[in-house]
Amino acid sequence: MERGNTVGFDSGSLTFRMYYPTGALPGDAVRRFASDAAPPLNMLGPGGMSGWVTGRHLLDREITEAKARIGGYLWLTLMKAERRIPPALLRAECMLAELARQQRDGGAINRSARAEIRREVTDRLLPDMPPQLSGISFVLDAAGEWLYATALSPKASETLAAAFKKTTGADILEATPAAIALKRKQKNVRDMDPASFSPEVPDSEAEPSLGQDFLTWLWFVMETRGGSINAPGRGEFGFMIEGPLVFVAEGNGAHQAVLNKGTPLLSAEAKTALLSGKKLCAARLTMARENDKWSVYLDSETFGFRSLKFPKTAPAGLEGRFMERMSLLETFRDAFLAMFDAFVDERFNTATWRETCREMKKWVAGRQARR
């Protein structure tokens, strides 16, 4: 479970991933979620418990059509409750118990006795610990085409998918670079030839990675082609890559470099990373349209979006804020996908991509680097 509350879809920055529902939800979906609602906290046992609550807060167990659906969007949270003993308290209580046993029995405490003491202390303290709540929140759009969820880690993603399947009978598929390319452009990553962007590393030594190629290409396009994209129905967007930068490369030696001080894009370390065959794995992406700006830290391998900041707005009320932010989220999504579509078209066109790689190698070799 992701820590904390469900802030994000209605306020603050948003950390999320996108998913494809693989089928339509049943007509009684809300009733099914209500049937699998989280139990009341007074039923919390030693093993913890989980279940669905509304997207409004982690204790709202009353799931109704009016609460679960806002403007056609389905907004719910998978809540988990558990009791945990703070590590410092557990260590201190165990030490007290060990000292008391030594005074009583004499002699050293062996491993088996320590384990027994730890179990006894845990059993004694755990019932008095306050419940700890966490949640994975999701929003399904009105058309049922996109699901957005705060399940960023693999474990959280698996937990959400399993619970969603159990309740609705429907699957959700992570919208990874490979999945998006296949669905939107019918391009399979298995058909990709490896490509190196370094003049010092042959293509045969490069690892094919659609996401890393995309993010490194965005950087190249920003610096050599003006850094703009037209998103159908959304208008013209400018974009910019910023630090912190994470570079990766498979093979022998150091395979990751993180640059986050000064001006990392212009640093000697950035040029060295590119020349060694590393590609950009994560960076901050800023997109702007007229006076509106979106900024997010992008993981290119999974298309995990961290701390997306929206243009400033001031709608009144929870529902107004939620609807405004969903509109801004979908605008961001469409602009981002327009960039990715343009990249996929170029990446899977053999002749065009061959020329792009030549240009990128010149770009890497000719980069100015500051100490």
C-alpha positions in Angstrom: 0.0 0.0 0.0 1.1 3.5 -0.6 1.6 5.5 2.5 -0.5 8.5 3.6 -3.9 9.7 2.6 -5.6 10.1 -0.8 -4.6 13.7 -1.4 -3.7 14.1 -5.1 -6.8 13.7 -7.2 -8.5 16.7 -5.5 -5.6 18.7 -4.2 -1.8 18.9 -4.0 0.6 17.3 -6.4 -0.3 13.9 -7.9 1.9 10.8 -8.1 0.3 8.2 -10.3 0.4 5.6 -13.1 -2.0 5.1 -16.0 -3.7 1.8 -16.7 -5.9 0.3 -19.5 -9.0 -1.5 -18.3 -9.3 -4.6 -20.5 -13.0 -4.7 -20.4 -16.1 -2.8 -19.5 -17.1 -2.8 -15.8 -20.4 -4.5 -14.9 -23.4 -2.3 -14.6 -23.6 -2.9 -10.8 -19.9 -2.0 -10.2 -20.6 0.5 -7.5 -22.7 -2.1 -5.6 -19.9 -4.5 -5.9 -17.4 -2.1 -4.5 -19.9 -1.3 -1.6 -20.1 -5.1 -0.9 -16.3 -5.2 -0.6 -16.1 -2.0 1.5 -13.5 -1.9 4.3 -14.7 -3.2 7.6 -15.1 -0.8 10.5 -11.9 -0.1 12.4 -13.2 -1.8 15.6 -12.9 -5.1 13.7 -9.2 -4.6 13.1 -7.2 -7.6 14.2 -3.5 -8.5 14.5 -3.2 -9.3 10.8 -4.7 -6.0 9.5 -7.5 -5.6 7.0 -8.3 -3.9 3.7 -11.3 -3.0 1.6 -12.8 -0.2 -0.5 -13.7 3.3 0.7 -14.7 6.4 -1.3 -12.0 8.7 -2.7 -13.0 11.4 -0.3 -11.1 10.0 2.7 -9.9 6.7 4.2 -12.7 6.3 6.7 -15.6 6.9 4.3 -16.9 3.3 4.0 -20.4 4.3 2.7 -19.9 3.7 -1.0 -22.9 5.0 -3.0 -23.4 6.1 -6.6 -23.5 9.7 -5.5 -20.2 9.4 -3.6 -18.3 7.1 -5.9 -19.2 8.8 -9.2 -18.4 12.5 -9.8 -19.2 13.9 -13.3 -19.0 10.4 -14.7 -15.7 9.5 -13.1 -15.5 6.6 -10.7 -13.3 7.6 -7.8 -12.5 5.0 -5.0 -9.7 4.0 -2.7 -8.4 0.6 -1.6 -7.7 1.2 2.1 -5.5 -0.9 4.3 -5.5 -0.7 8.1 -3.0 -2.3 10.4 -1.4 -1.9 13.8 2.3 -1.5 14.0 4.7 -1.1 16.9 7.3 1.7 16.4 10.7 0.0 16.0 12.3 2.1 18.8 9.6 1.2 21.2 9.8 -2.5 20.3 13.6 -2.6 20.7 13.4 -0.8 24.1 10.6 -3.2 25.4 12.5 -6.2 24.2 15.7 -5.0 26.0 13.8 -4.5 29.2 12.3 -8.0 29.0 15.8 -9.5 28.2 17.3 -7.8 31.2 14.5 -8.9 33.5 14.9 -12.5 32.3 18.7 -12.4 32.8 18.2 -11.2 36.4 15.7 -13.9 37.0 17.4 -16.9 35.3 21.1 -15.7 35.1 23.3 -16.4 32.1 23.2 -15.0 28.5 20.1 -14.8 26.3 20.4 -17.1 23.3 18.7 -16.5 19.9 15.7 -18.7 20.6 15.0 -16.9 23.9 15.3 -13.5 22.1 12.8 -14.6 19.5 10.4 -15.8 22.2 10.7 -12.5 24.1 10.1 -10.5 20.9 6.9 -12.5 20.2 5.7 -12.0 23.8 6.4 -8.2 23.7 4.7 -7.9 20.3 1.6 -9.8 21.5 1.4 -7.5 24.6 1.9 -4.2 22.8 0.2 -4.6 19.5 -3.5 -4.5 20.6 -2.9 -1.0 22.2 -1.3 0.5 19.1 -3.4 3.0 17.1 -4.5 1.9 13.6 -2.2 2.9 10.8 -4.0 3.7 7.5 -2.8 3.7 3.9 -4.5 3.8 0.6 -4.3 3.3 -3.1 -6.7 5.7 -4.9 -7.9 5.3 -8.4 -10.1 7.2 -10.9 -11.7 5.6 -13.9 -12.8 8.0 -16.7 -16.3 8.2 -17.9 -15.6 6.3 -21.1 -13.8 3.5 -19.2 -10.7 3.9 -21.4 -8.2 5.1 -18.8 -7.7 4.4 -15.1 -5.3 6.5 -13.1 -4.0 5.2 -9.8 -1.6 6.2 -7.0 -0.1 2.7 -7.2 3.4 3.5 -8.3 5.4 0.6 -6.9 5.2 -2.9 -8.4 3.8 -4.3 -5.2 1.1 -1.6 -5.0 0.2 -2.1 -8.6 -0.2 -5.8 -8.1 -2.3 -5.2 -5.0 -4.6 -2.8 -6.7 -5.0 -5.0 -9.8 -5.8 -8.1 -7.7 -8.4 -6.2 -5.6 -10.0 -4.6 -8.7 -10.3 -8.0 -10.4 -11.8 -9.6 -7.3 -14.4 -6.9 -7.0 -15.4 -6.3 -10.6 -14.2 -9.3 -12.5 -12.2 -6.9 -14.8 -8.5 -6.6 -15.3 -6.4 -3.5 -15.5 -3.2 -3.4 -17.6 -0.3 -1.1 -16.7 0.2 1.6 -19.4 3.9 1.0 -19.8 5.7 2.4 -22.9 5.5 -1.0 -24.6 1.8 -1.3 -23.8 1.0 2.2 -25.1 3.0 1.7 -28.3 1.2 -1.6 -29.0 -2.3 -0.2 -28.3 -2.0 3.1 -30.0 0.4 2.4 -32.9 0.3 -1.4 -33.1 4.1 -1.4 -32.7 5.8 -4.2 -30.8 9.0 -3.6 -28.8 10.2 -7.0 -29.9 10.6 -5.5 -33.4 13.0 -2.8 -32.1 16.6 -2.9 -33.1 19.1 -1.8 -30.4 20.3 1.8 -30.9 23.2 3.6 -29.3 23.2 7.4 -29.1 26.9 7.5 -28.4 29.5 7.8 -31.2 31.8 5.6 -29.0 29.4 2.7 -28.4 28.2 0.5 -31.3 24.5 -0.3 -31.6 25.1 -3.9 -31.0 26.2 -3.1 -27.4 23.1 -1.0 -26.6 20.1 -2.4 -24.7 16.8 -1.7 -26.5 14.6 0.3 -24.1 11.6 2.1 -25.5 11.2 4.3 -22.5 14.8 5.3 -22.2 15.1 5.9 -25.9 12.0 8.2 -25.6 13.2 10.3 -22.8 16.7 10.7 -24.3 15.0 11.6 -27.6 12.9 14.2 -25.9 16.0 15.9 -24.6 17.5 15.8 -28.1 14.3 17.3 -29.6 14.2 20.0 -27.0 17.7 21.1 -27.8 17.8 20.7 -31.6 14.2 21.0 -32.9 12.7 23.6 -30.7 11.0 21.4 -28.1 7.3 21.7 -29.0 4.5 19.4 -30.0 0.9 19.8 -31.3 -1.5 17.7 -29.4 -4.7 17.0 -31.5 -7.6 18.9 -29.9 -5.4 20.4 -27.2 -3.1 22.8 -29.0 0.6 23.6 -29.1 2.7 22.6 -26.1 6.3 23.5 -25.4 8.3 21.1 -23.3 11.6 21.1 -21.4 13.7 18.4 -19.7 15.2 19.3 -16.4 17.2 17.7 -13.5 17.6 15.7 -11.5 18.7 13.3 -14.2 19.2 9.6 -13.9 21.2 7.8 -16.5 21.4 4.0 -16.9 23.2 1.5 -19.1 23.4 -2.3 -19.0 26.8 -4.0 -19.0 30.0 -4.0 -17.1 31.0 -1.2 -14.8 28.9 1.6 -13.3 25.5 1.4 -14.9 23.7 4.3 -13.2 24.6 8.0 -12.7 22.5 10.5 -10.9 23.0 14.2 -11.5 21.0 16.7 -9.4 23.2 19.7 -8.6 23.9 22.9 -10.5 22.9 22.7 -14.2 23.0 18.9 -14.8 22.0 19.1 -18.5 25.0 21.1 -19.3 27.4 19.3 -17.0 30.5 17.4 -18.0 29.1 14.4 -16.2 26.0 14.4 -18.4 28.2 14.4 -21.5 30.3 11.6 -20.1 27.2 9.6 -19.3 25.9 10.0 -22.8 29.3 9.2 -24.4 29.6 6.0 -22.3 26.3 4.8 -23.8 24.0 5.6 -20.9 20.5 6.8 -21.6 18.1 9.0 -19.7 16.0 6.9 -17.4 14.3 9.6 -15.3 14.1 13.4 -15.4 11.7 16.3 -14.7 9.5 17.1 -17.6 7.8 20.5 -17.8 5.1 21.2 -20.4 3.5 24.5 -21.1 0.6 25.8 -23.2 0.1 29.6 -23.1 -0.1 30.5 -19.4 -0.7 26.9 -18.2 2.2 24.7 -17.0 2.5 21.1 -15.9 5.6 19.7 -14.2 6.3 16.1 -13.4 9.2 13.8 -12.6 9.0 10.9 -15.1 10.3 7.4 -14.8 10.7 6.4 -18.4 10.8 2.7 -17.8 7.4 2.4 -16.3 5.8 5.8 -17.2 5.4 6.4 -13.5 4.6 10.1 -12.9 5.8 11.6 -9.6 4.6 14.8 -8.1 2.7 16.2 -11.1 2.0 19.9 -10.5 -1.0 21.3 -12.2 -1.7 24.9 -13.5 -3.1 27.0 -10.7 -6.9 27.1 -10.5 -9.4 28.1 -7.8 -12.7 26.2 -8.3 -14.9 26.0 -5.2 -15.8 22.8 -3.4 -14.5 19.3 -3.5 -16.4 18.3 -6.6 -15.4 21.5 -8.4 -11.7 20.9 -7.6 -11.9 17.3 -8.6 -13.5 18.0 -11.9 -11.1 20.8 -12.7 -8.1 18.7 -11.9 -9.3 15.7 -13.9 -9.7 18.0 -16.9 -6.1 19.3 -16.4 -4.9 15.7 -16.0 -6.5 14.6 -19.2 -5.0 17.6 -21.0 -1.6 16.6 -19.7 -2.2 13.0 -20.7 -3.1 13.9 -24.3 -0.1 16.2 -24.7 2.3 13.6 -23.3 0.8 10.9 -25.5 1.2 13.2 -28.5 4.9 13.4 -27.8 5.1 9.6 -27.3 3.2 8.9 -30.5 5.5 11.2 -32.5 8.5 9.3 -31.0 7.0 5.8 -31.8 6.4 6.9 -35.4 10.0 7.9 -35.7 11.4 5.0 -33.7 9.7 2.3 -35.8 10.4 3.9 -39.2 13.7 2.3 -40.2 15.0 5.0 -42.5 13.9 7.9 -40.4 15.3 6.4 -37.2 18.7 5.6 -38.8 19.0 9.3 -39.6 17.8 10.3 -36.2 20.5 8.2 -34.5 23.1 9.8 -36.7 21.9 13.2 -35.6 21.8 12.2 -31.9 25.4 10.9 -32.1 26.5 14.3 -33.5 24.4 16.0 -30.7 26.2 13.9 -28.0 29.6 14.5 -29.5 29.2 18.2 -29.9 27.6 19.0 -26.5 29.2 21.8 -24.5 30.0 20.7 -21.0 30.6 22.9 -18.0 32.6 21.9 -15.0 
